[in-house]
Amino acid sequence: MEKRFEYVIKIDGKDVWHGLNPEEMFDEIMAKNPKKKISVAWRTHEKVLIC
């Protein structure tokens, strides 16, 4: 199966991780960066259309 999307974890707006299971890394990243803004987003590839 082709990968159609992925999650991205960002610290202060910069990508630090991407993949399909953000739950595995979020706690670890948060523990290492307690005073920084951490966000989770997802991105699709160009040929994916969501209606």
PLY file of the C-alpha trace (Angstrom):
ply
format ascii 1.0
element vertex 51
property float x
property float y
property float z
element edge 50
property int vertex1
property int vertex2
end_header
0.00 0.00 0.00
1.27 3.44 -0.89
1.81 5.90 1.95
-0.78 8.66 1.45
-0.16 10.81 4.50
2.08 11.14 7.52
2.09 12.90 10.85
4.63 15.59 11.69
5.80 16.66 15.15
7.13 20.20 15.25
9.05 22.13 17.89
8.69 25.90 17.59
7.49 25.44 13.99
10.38 23.23 12.85
9.85 19.59 11.83
11.64 17.22 14.21
9.85 13.93 13.43
7.56 12.45 10.79
5.88 9.08 10.43
2.66 7.19 11.02
2.61 6.74 14.83
3.16 10.05 16.64
2.08 8.48 19.95
5.37 6.58 20.06
7.54 9.72 19.98
5.40 12.56 21.33
5.99 11.88 25.05
9.74 11.49 24.53
10.01 14.70 22.50
7.86 16.57 25.02
10.03 15.39 27.95
13.20 16.58 26.21
11.70 19.99 25.34
9.49 20.99 28.29
9.45 24.75 27.66
9.04 24.73 23.89
5.92 24.84 21.74
5.25 21.33 20.42
2.58 20.58 17.83
1.37 17.60 15.84
0.14 18.00 12.28
-0.43 15.77 9.30
0.39 16.25 5.67
-0.71 14.55 2.50
1.04 14.10 -0.78
0.09 16.12 -3.85
-2.02 13.46 -5.53
-4.36 12.98 -2.54
-7.63 14.88 -2.87
-9.94 15.29 0.12
-13.48 16.44 -0.62
0 1
1 2
2 3
3 4
4 5
5 6
6 7
7 8
8 9
9 10
10 11
11 12
12 13
13 14
14 15
15 16
16 17
17 18
18 19
19 20
20 21
21 22
22 23
23 24
24 25
25 26
26 27
27 28
28 29
29 30
30 31
31 32
32 33
33 34
34 35
35 36
36 37
37 38
38 39
39 40
40 41
41 42
42 43
43 44
44 45
45 46
46 47
47 48
48 49
49 50
